[in-house]
């Protein structure tokens, strides 16, 4: 999260902070129904991010996709979400939002339903279409959050809502698996999208044009590059491990039903992680806290890799969920300490999304259908590199550069 899930949520939070820095003329006061509709549709677009291990893991177990195809399915969906939302934000004004929102939601639902009849490359194609249509929905949601006078509060609500909806879906999937088998997650996401379709009528049809930011002062600095690299590497490690969580548990004898419960519980601990940082975050030293999160992720990898069995799988996955959302909000203060103008922080959304997309490709590079354990050392390497980048960025901060 968001789950993976929550690369997108943190990216939109960054947009929210950026939105608050613009002139007051760029802010709008939206009615509560419009905000509820936008956030609800955004949660629908991001449902897959929290349940990827369940949905793709079920297709893998059903021999409809290989480990390589699982990797590409996760990657193309994330790329679609990130690239489409970013490109639209850069080049398209927020107009005709109800028509675009309705079309994107319908296509998202149909692409999920189409996956019921697909194998291999067909599954990858369906996930790509879901990612593209979800990117349109996220562009609408980000537009409302960025322009809102209460952007930070609303983005926090959105992050929590994502984790709740993804946890609910993860908990519900095993109960219906007896009826729809490996297709349960796809059916659920398609049905939820259609049920939420009427909410597009509550969206504003257009949004004001944001004031243009001041022109850049030059190329990206080395400290800024290190901060963005840390963001990319951290998300690559997180998502690259999360996508294979169910498959890793299965190799240690964890059955699918138990894995489904553990994943749902992990999504719940993501909410606790976000809440903990919301309460204590302002008083935490940014660099040491991010380093602690990175080391905690390394501990998760070590637990899963060295101590096999369900007794380890449960606490390790719960800790992983907590660290995921506890670390993401700390990225923004790191980047603003590097560059108080927030020009670097505005790039963190892209860094997170690219890292989330690259993660499964990198960690799955040496994994096979028979052995997914190579995911663990690759994830560990990504977390180590992220910690190193954070420490180096912190050194530049202390020097005042």
Order of alpha helices (4+ residues) and beta strands (2+ residues): alpha-alpha-alpha-alpha-alpha-alpha-alpha-alpha-alpha-alpha-alpha-alpha-alpha-alpha-alpha
